[in-house]
Amino acid sequence: MLRARTDEAKDERRHALLGAALDEFFEKGFAAARMVDVARRAGLSKGTLYLYFDSKEAMFRALIETLTKPSIDQLEQMAEAAHSLEETFLGLRQFAPVIIRETDVPRLMKVLIGDSHTFPEIVRAYRMQLIERVLGIMTAVLRRAHKAGEIHVAAPELTARLVVAPIIMSGIWQALFSDEPDAAVDLDALFRLHTDLLLKALKTGDPS
């Protein structure tokens, strides 16, 4: 097989390997997946794979970065550009269903849950690069809204977890049950309801 020479060709091969790795991890679990099978699934040699990634752990870290960073960057930009908490939550309820339905983040979550006890360092990387960053964004949003007098929130760090929890729950649900028609959830309706309830509960003068 010819070696990729251009940056574009190298990026294509790296993308192919990451796609194959996610498929392999999702089907077999991270612990059981083998580098040779990832390479075979991508239509490349094992030697070519090692030119890009020296271990399964390195591939998984690259998957975390590739799959989550663009979405989290978008969320952060949206939160910073919003002029009110209501505007932020409106953006969030449009953003969340897209992440769950149209990206591979739910599949990544399923792999992590399956092997979390075996590779804690990988789970920590996921928590720091995705979960903690999202919680930090939402905590900052809530603090800003509280300071502006839009809402009353005594514990913004904990409240941020209530904001994020349905996204994580829905991602896991999507990864586990997306092939079962009777398990389908109207995500748009779910997140409309979620944001409406949050805004009502957090409005100024109603700390309950």
C-alpha positions in Angstrom: 0.0 0.0 0.0 1.3 3.4 -1.0 2.3 5.7 1.9 0.2 8.9 2.2 2.3 11.8 1.1 0.2 14.9 1.3 -1.3 16.4 4.5 -4.8 15.8 3.0 -4.1 12.1 2.4 -2.7 11.7 5.9 -5.8 13.3 7.4 -8.0 11.0 5.3 -6.2 7.9 6.6 -6.2 9.2 10.2 -10.0 9.8 9.9 -10.5 6.4 8.5 -8.5 4.8 11.3 -10.5 6.7 13.9 -13.8 5.7 12.3 -12.7 2.1 12.3 -11.5 2.3 15.8 -14.8 3.6 17.1 -16.7 0.9 15.2 -14.4 -1.8 16.7 -14.6 -0.4 20.2 -18.3 -0.1 20.0 -18.9 -3.6 18.8 -16.3 -5.5 20.9 -15.5 -3.2 23.8 -12.2 -1.3 24.2 -10.5 -4.1 26.1 -11.3 -6.8 23.5 -10.5 -4.7 20.4 -7.2 -5.3 18.7 -5.1 -2.9 16.7 -4.8 -5.4 13.8 -8.6 -5.5 13.5 -8.9 -1.8 13.5 -6.4 -1.6 10.7 -8.2 -4.3 8.7 -11.5 -2.6 9.2 -10.0 0.6 7.8 -8.5 -1.2 4.8 -5.0 -0.4 5.9 -2.0 -2.4 7.2 -1.2 -2.7 10.9 2.1 -1.0 10.1 0.3 1.9 8.6 -1.9 2.2 11.8 1.2 2.4 13.9 2.5 5.4 11.9 -0.5 7.3 13.3 -1.2 5.8 16.7 1.1 3.8 18.9 -1.6 2.2 21.1 -5.3 1.7 21.5 -5.2 4.3 24.3 -3.7 6.9 21.9 -6.5 6.2 19.4 -9.2 6.6 22.0 -7.7 9.9 23.2 -7.7 11.0 19.6 -11.4 10.0 19.3 -12.3 12.0 22.4 -10.6 15.1 21.0 -12.0 14.6 17.5 -15.6 13.9 18.4 -16.1 16.2 21.3 -13.9 19.3 20.8 -15.9 20.8 17.9 -19.2 20.5 19.7 -17.9 21.8 23.0 -16.2 24.8 21.2 -19.6 25.5 19.6 -21.4 25.3 22.9 -18.9 27.7 24.5 -19.2 30.2 21.7 -23.0 30.0 21.9 -23.0 30.6 25.6 -20.6 33.5 25.4 -22.6 35.2 22.6 -26.0 34.8 24.4 -27.3 38.0 26.0 -29.5 36.2 28.6 -30.0 32.9 30.3 -33.2 32.3 28.2 -31.2 32.8 25.0 -28.5 30.4 26.2 -31.1 27.8 27.1 -32.8 28.2 23.7 -29.5 27.5 22.0 -28.9 24.5 24.3 -32.3 22.9 23.5 -31.5 23.2 19.8 -27.9 22.1 20.3 -28.5 19.0 22.5 -30.7 16.9 20.1 -28.2 17.5 17.3 -25.3 16.2 19.4 -27.2 13.1 20.3 -28.7 12.3 16.9 -26.1 13.4 14.5 -22.7 12.7 16.1 -20.9 9.7 17.5 -20.6 11.1 21.0 -23.3 8.6 22.3 -21.3 5.7 20.9 -18.2 7.0 22.6 -20.1 7.2 25.9 -21.2 3.6 25.6 -17.6 2.4 25.1 -16.5 4.3 28.1 -19.2 2.9 30.3 -18.4 -0.6 29.2 -14.7 -0.5 30.1 -14.5 2.3 32.7 -13.2 -0.1 35.4 -10.4 -1.3 33.2 -9.0 1.9 31.8 -9.6 4.7 34.4 -7.1 7.0 32.8 -9.2 7.0 29.6 -12.3 7.7 31.5 -10.6 10.6 33.3 -9.5 12.1 29.9 -13.1 11.9 28.8 -14.4 13.5 32.0 -11.9 16.4 31.8 -12.2 17.1 28.1 -16.0 16.8 27.8 -18.0 16.5 31.0 -16.0 19.0 33.2 -15.7 21.5 30.4 -19.5 21.4 29.7 -20.2 21.8 33.5 -17.7 24.7 33.6 -19.5 26.5 30.7 -22.9 26.0 32.3 -21.7 27.1 35.7 -20.3 30.3 34.3 -23.6 30.9 32.5 -25.6 30.4 35.7 -23.3 32.7 37.7 -23.6 35.4 35.1 -27.4 35.2 35.1 -27.5 35.2 38.9 -25.3 38.3 39.0 -27.5 40.0 36.4 -30.6 39.4 38.5 -32.2 37.0 35.9 -32.4 34.1 38.3 -31.7 33.0 41.8 -29.3 30.1 42.1 -27.6 29.2 45.4 -25.3 26.5 44.0 -24.4 27.1 40.4 -22.0 24.1 40.2 -24.6 21.7 41.3 -27.3 23.4 39.2 -25.1 23.0 36.2 -25.3 19.2 36.7 -29.1 19.4 36.6 -28.8 21.3 33.3 -26.5 18.8 31.7 -27.9 15.6 33.2 -30.7 15.0 30.5 -28.0 15.4 27.7 -25.9 12.6 29.3 -29.0 10.4 29.9 -30.2 10.9 26.4 -26.8 10.1 24.9 -26.6 6.8 26.8 -30.2 6.0 25.8 -29.4 6.7 22.2 -26.3 4.5 22.3 -28.1 1.6 23.9 -31.6 1.7 22.4 -31.4 3.5 19.1 -32.2 0.3 17.2 -35.5 -0.3 19.1 -38.4 1.7 17.5 -40.5 1.5 20.6 -37.7 3.2 22.7 -37.5 6.3 20.5 -37.6 9.6 22.3 -38.8 13.0 20.9 -35.6 14.8 21.8 -36.8 18.2 20.6 -39.8 18.0 22.8 -37.7 16.6 25.7 -35.3 19.5 25.7 -38.1 22.1 25.2 -39.7 20.8 28.3 -36.4 20.6 30.2 -35.4 24.2 29.5 -38.9 25.5 30.2 -38.9 23.8 33.6 -35.4 25.1 34.4 -36.3 28.7 33.5 -39.4 28.6 35.6 -37.6 27.1 38.6 -34.7 29.5 38.4 -36.5 32.8 37.8 -35.8 35.6 40.2 -37.8 35.4 43.4 -38.6 31.7 43.0 -35.5 29.8 44.4 -37.6 26.6 44.8 
